[in-house]
Amino acid sequence: MIANYTEKGWQLITQRSHGLLAAQICAQWHHRHRPRFWIETLIATAEHDDVFNELENKNLIDANGAPLNFKATTFEKDKSQRLIDMAQTKCAYIALLQSRHLHFVHGKDPDAQTFLKRLRKSERNWLKTAGTTPDEVDHSYQLLEFCDAFSLLLCQQLIQPEGRRIQIGTGPDQRSYDLFQNGNQLHVSPWPFQENRFEISYESRTLSQLSFSSSKALKSAIQKADTNTHRLNISKP
């Protein structure tokens, strides 16, 4: 989960809500620059964090009883395998994208190396099944990664004040993109989307309690908390 400490308590955004926001951003990508496997790329973007279901996971708090922020999580073989299992039973191209994501997230984790090596072998069969190339998959994954980074910036409340720019990242066209705010409008430069203006949204829950005795107690608090919808307007500068 994404845990933001605020004056009202913990603002929590689930991983699945963040993934949906990433897909909303991806869905706006300019038609001329969409990958050949467009629907598969969009679905993989929406589902890239689906194994992190806060109402199912066992470890949700840190040593102090605070909600465990996503940055503090480490490689978990069972979750990674489940993500791949779900992907490859949908289609080989989505499995390739989710494999790329696991390599991106856990590529430097010593505990993940055996698992990732096995994934690289599986990718050979998935490439044949999908009728694609590593370069084509890389291009799609660069779009997924860009939308993932954009969504995380928004969910972590990292928009800079006074119109200052923050880098989103590099897109599949190898260009660097910035995010900045003017009034109630958020702008992306250069502009990579089909429409000149669109709305996106994500949900959060705010908990006034700062620490919890167990993950079960946190789950209960999440289920009882009111859900807030955040709507954001993105427009061409």
C-alpha positions as CSV (number, residue, x, y, z in Angstrom):
1,M,0.0,0.0,0.0
2,I,1.0,3.6,-0.3
3,A,1.0,5.2,3.1
4,N,1.1,9.0,3.4
5,Y,1.5,10.6,6.8
6,T,-0.8,13.6,7.0
7,E,-2.1,15.9,9.8
8,K,-5.3,13.8,9.8
9,G,-3.5,10.5,10.2
10,W,-2.5,7.9,7.6
11,Q,-3.8,8.3,4.1
12,L,-3.7,4.9,2.5
13,I,-4.0,4.1,-1.2
14,T,-4.1,0.4,-2.1
15,Q,-1.8,-1.0,-4.6
16,R,-4.7,-2.0,-6.8
17,S,-6.1,1.5,-6.8
18,H,-2.7,2.8,-7.8
19,G,-2.6,0.3,-10.6
20,L,-6.0,1.4,-11.9
21,L,-4.8,5.0,-11.9
22,A,-1.8,3.9,-13.9
23,A,-4.1,2.3,-16.5
24,Q,-6.3,5.4,-16.7
25,I,-3.1,7.4,-17.6
26,C,-2.1,4.7,-20.1
27,A,-5.5,4.7,-21.7
28,Q,-5.0,8.4,-22.7
29,W,-1.8,7.7,-24.6
30,H,-1.7,9.1,-28.2
31,H,-3.3,6.7,-30.7
32,R,-0.3,7.1,-33.1
33,H,2.2,5.9,-30.5
34,R,0.3,3.0,-28.9
35,P,2.0,-0.4,-29.0
36,R,0.8,-3.1,-31.4
37,F,-0.4,-5.2,-28.4
38,W,-2.4,-2.2,-27.1
39,I,-5.1,-4.0,-25.0
40,E,-2.6,-6.3,-23.5
41,T,-0.4,-3.4,-22.5
42,L,-3.3,-1.6,-21.0
43,I,-4.4,-4.7,-19.0
44,A,-0.9,-5.4,-17.8
45,T,-0.6,-1.8,-16.6
46,A,-3.9,-2.1,-14.6
47,E,-2.9,-5.4,-13.1
48,H,0.8,-5.0,-12.4
49,D,0.3,-4.7,-8.6
50,D,-2.8,-6.9,-8.3
51,V,-1.2,-9.5,-6.1
52,F,-0.8,-6.9,-3.4
53,N,-4.3,-7.0,-2.0
54,E,-4.2,-5.4,1.4
55,L,-7.3,-7.4,2.6
56,E,-5.5,-10.7,1.9
57,N,-1.8,-10.0,2.7
58,K,-0.5,-11.1,6.1
59,N,2.2,-8.5,6.7
60,L,0.8,-4.9,6.7
61,I,2.6,-3.2,9.5
62,D,6.2,-2.3,10.3
63,A,8.1,-2.9,13.6
64,N,6.4,0.2,15.1
65,G,2.9,-0.9,14.2
66,A,2.5,1.7,11.4
67,P,1.1,0.8,8.0
68,L,3.9,-0.8,5.8
69,N,4.6,1.5,2.9
70,F,5.2,-0.1,-0.5
71,K,8.8,1.1,-0.5
72,A,9.6,-1.1,2.5
73,T,8.3,-4.3,0.9
74,T,10.8,-7.0,-0.3
75,F,10.7,-9.9,-2.8
76,E,8.1,-12.5,-2.0
77,K,8.3,-15.5,-4.2
78,D,4.7,-16.6,-3.6
79,K,3.3,-13.3,-4.7
80,S,5.6,-13.0,-7.7
81,Q,4.6,-16.5,-8.8
82,R,1.0,-15.7,-8.4
83,L,1.3,-12.6,-10.5
84,I,3.0,-14.6,-13.3
85,D,0.4,-17.4,-13.0
86,M,-2.5,-15.0,-13.4
87,A,-0.7,-13.3,-16.3
88,Q,0.2,-16.4,-18.4
89,T,-3.3,-17.8,-18.0
90,K,-4.6,-14.6,-19.6
91,C,-2.0,-14.3,-22.4
92,A,1.7,-14.7,-23.1
93,Y,2.2,-11.0,-23.9
94,I,0.9,-9.9,-20.5
95,A,3.1,-12.6,-18.9
96,L,6.1,-11.0,-20.7
97,L,5.2,-7.5,-19.4
98,Q,4.7,-8.8,-15.8
99,S,8.0,-10.6,-16.1
100,R,9.7,-7.3,-17.1
101,H,8.1,-5.6,-14.2
102,L,9.4,-8.2,-11.7
103,H,12.9,-7.8,-13.2
104,F,12.6,-4.0,-12.8
105,V,11.4,-4.1,-9.2
106,H,13.5,-7.0,-7.9
107,G,16.4,-7.2,-10.3
108,K,19.0,-6.3,-7.6
109,D,17.5,-8.4,-4.8
110,P,19.8,-11.4,-4.2
111,D,16.8,-13.4,-2.9
112,A,15.0,-13.0,-6.3
113,Q,17.8,-14.1,-8.6
114,T,16.8,-17.8,-8.9
115,F,13.2,-16.9,-9.6
116,L,14.1,-14.2,-12.2
117,K,16.5,-16.6,-14.0
118,R,13.6,-19.1,-14.3
119,L,11.4,-16.3,-15.7
120,R,14.0,-15.4,-18.4
121,K,13.8,-19.0,-19.6
122,S,10.0,-18.9,-19.7
123,E,10.1,-15.7,-21.7
124,R,11.5,-17.6,-24.7
125,N,8.3,-19.6,-25.0
126,W,6.1,-16.6,-24.3
127,L,7.8,-14.6,-27.1
128,K,7.1,-17.5,-29.6
129,T,3.5,-17.8,-28.4
130,A,2.8,-14.1,-28.7
131,G,4.6,-13.7,-32.0
132,T,6.6,-10.8,-30.8
133,T,10.2,-9.7,-30.1
134,P,12.1,-8.5,-27.0
135,D,12.3,-5.0,-28.5
136,E,8.5,-4.8,-28.9
137,V,8.0,-6.0,-25.3
138,D,10.5,-3.5,-24.0
139,H,8.7,-0.7,-25.8
140,S,5.4,-1.7,-24.2
141,Y,7.0,-2.1,-20.8
142,Q,8.5,1.4,-21.0
143,L,5.0,2.7,-21.4
144,L,3.8,0.6,-18.4
145,E,6.7,1.8,-16.3
146,F,6.1,5.5,-17.3
147,C,2.4,5.2,-16.2
148,D,3.4,3.4,-13.0
149,A,5.8,6.2,-12.1
150,F,3.2,8.9,-13.0
151,S,0.6,7.2,-10.8
152,L,3.0,6.9,-7.9
153,L,3.9,10.6,-8.1
154,L,0.2,11.4,-7.8
155,C,-0.6,8.9,-5.1
156,Q,2.3,10.0,-2.9
157,Q,1.3,13.7,-3.1
158,L,4.6,14.6,-4.8
159,I,3.2,17.4,-6.9
160,Q,5.5,20.5,-6.4
161,P,4.1,23.9,-5.3
162,E,4.4,27.2,-7.1
163,G,4.4,25.6,-10.6
164,R,7.8,23.8,-10.0
165,R,8.4,20.8,-12.2
166,I,9.0,17.2,-11.1
167,Q,10.3,14.6,-13.6
168,I,7.9,11.7,-14.2
169,G,10.4,9.7,-16.1
170,T,11.4,8.6,-19.6
171,G,8.6,7.5,-21.9
172,P,8.8,4.7,-24.6
173,D,9.9,7.4,-27.1
174,Q,13.0,8.0,-24.9
175,R,11.9,11.5,-24.1
176,S,11.9,12.9,-20.5
177,Y,8.5,14.1,-19.2
178,D,7.8,16.6,-16.5
179,L,4.7,17.2,-14.3
180,F,3.7,20.6,-12.9
181,Q,0.7,22.4,-11.5
182,N,-1.1,25.6,-12.4
183,G,-4.1,26.3,-10.2
184,N,-6.3,23.2,-10.3
185,Q,-4.8,21.9,-13.5
186,L,-1.9,19.4,-13.8
187,H,0.3,19.7,-16.9
188,V,2.6,17.3,-18.6
189,S,5.4,18.5,-20.8
190,P,6.0,17.5,-23.5
191,W,2.4,16.4,-24.1
192,P,2.1,12.6,-25.0
193,F,-1.7,12.1,-24.9
194,Q,-4.5,11.9,-27.5
195,E,-6.8,14.5,-25.9
196,N,-5.9,18.0,-24.8
197,R,-7.6,17.5,-21.4
198,F,-8.9,14.5,-19.4
199,E,-9.8,13.5,-15.8
200,I,-8.4,10.7,-13.8
201,S,-9.2,9.5,-10.3
202,Y,-8.1,7.2,-7.4
203,E,-9.4,6.3,-4.0
204,S,-7.9,6.6,-0.5
205,R,-8.8,5.9,3.1
206,T,-7.7,8.0,6.0
207,L,-7.0,6.4,9.4
208,S,-6.6,8.7,12.5
209,Q,-5.0,5.8,14.5
210,L,-1.3,5.9,14.0
211,S,-0.2,2.4,15.1
212,F,-1.8,-1.0,15.1
213,S,-1.3,-4.1,17.2
214,S,-1.5,-6.4,14.3
215,S,-2.1,-6.6,10.5
216,K,-5.5,-7.9,11.3
217,A,-6.3,-4.8,13.3
218,L,-5.2,-2.6,10.4
219,K,-7.3,-4.6,7.9
220,S,-10.3,-4.1,10.1
221,A,-9.6,-0.3,10.2
222,I,-9.2,-0.2,6.4
223,Q,-12.6,-2.0,5.9
224,K,-14.4,0.4,8.3
225,A,-12.8,3.6,6.9
226,D,-14.7,5.9,4.6
227,T,-13.4,5.9,1.0
228,N,-12.4,9.2,-0.6
229,T,-12.2,9.7,-4.3
230,H,-9.6,12.1,-5.6
231,R,-10.3,13.5,-9.1
232,L,-7.4,15.2,-11.0
233,N,-7.6,17.2,-14.2
234,I,-4.7,16.8,-16.6
235,S,-4.4,19.2,-19.5
236,K,-1.9,20.2,-22.2
237,P,0.3,23.2,-21.2
